[in-house]
Amino acid sequence: MKTLSLLSTRLKGALAAKRQKGATMIEYVLLAALIGVVVAAFLPALTTAIGTAFTTITTAIN
């Protein structure tokens, strides 16, 4: 009976660890999606700023 109880305890622990791995993976996916949204939001402004900088440099060289 003790062996069955020990097996049950280990099985519960393994299932809890598996659920935790799934939760961690979801958290990483949500974090990556948030980073993607932030980058997409600031990319047009960054592109404009870089274009302006290159235009200024080109004008100064000529």
C-alpha positions in Angstrom: 0.0 0.0 0.0 2.9 2.3 0.8 4.2 1.8 -2.8 0.9 2.8 -4.3 0.8 5.9 -2.1 4.3 6.8 -3.2 3.5 6.2 -6.8 0.4 8.4 -6.5 2.4 11.2 -4.9 5.0 11.1 -7.7 2.3 11.1 -10.4 0.7 14.2 -8.9 4.1 15.9 -8.7 4.8 15.1 -12.3 1.4 16.4 -13.5 1.9 19.6 -11.5 5.4 20.1 -13.1 3.9 19.6 -16.5 1.2 22.2 -15.9 3.8 24.6 -14.7 5.9 24.1 -17.9 2.8 24.8 -20.0 2.0 28.0 -17.9 5.6 29.1 -18.3 5.5 28.6 -22.1 2.3 30.6 -22.3 3.9 33.4 -20.3 6.9 33.5 -22.7 4.6 33.6 -25.8 2.6 36.5 -24.3 5.8 38.4 -23.5 7.1 37.9 -27.0 3.8 39.1 -28.4 3.9 42.2 -26.2 7.5 42.9 -27.4 6.3 42.5 -31.0 3.5 45.0 -30.5 5.8 47.6 -28.9 8.3 47.2 -31.8 5.6 47.5 -34.4 4.3 50.6 -32.7 7.6 52.4 -32.6 9.0 51.1 -36.0 7.5 53.8 -38.2 8.9 56.6 -35.9 12.3 55.0 -35.8 12.3 54.6 -39.6 11.5 58.3 -40.0 14.2 59.3 -37.6 16.8 57.2 -39.3 15.8 58.6 -42.7 16.0 62.2 -41.4 19.4 61.5 -39.9 20.7 60.1 -43.2 19.3 63.1 -45.1 21.0 65.5 -42.7 24.3 63.7 -43.1 24.0 63.6 -46.9 23.2 67.3 -46.9 26.1 68.1 -44.7 28.5 66.1 -46.9 27.4 67.8 -50.1 
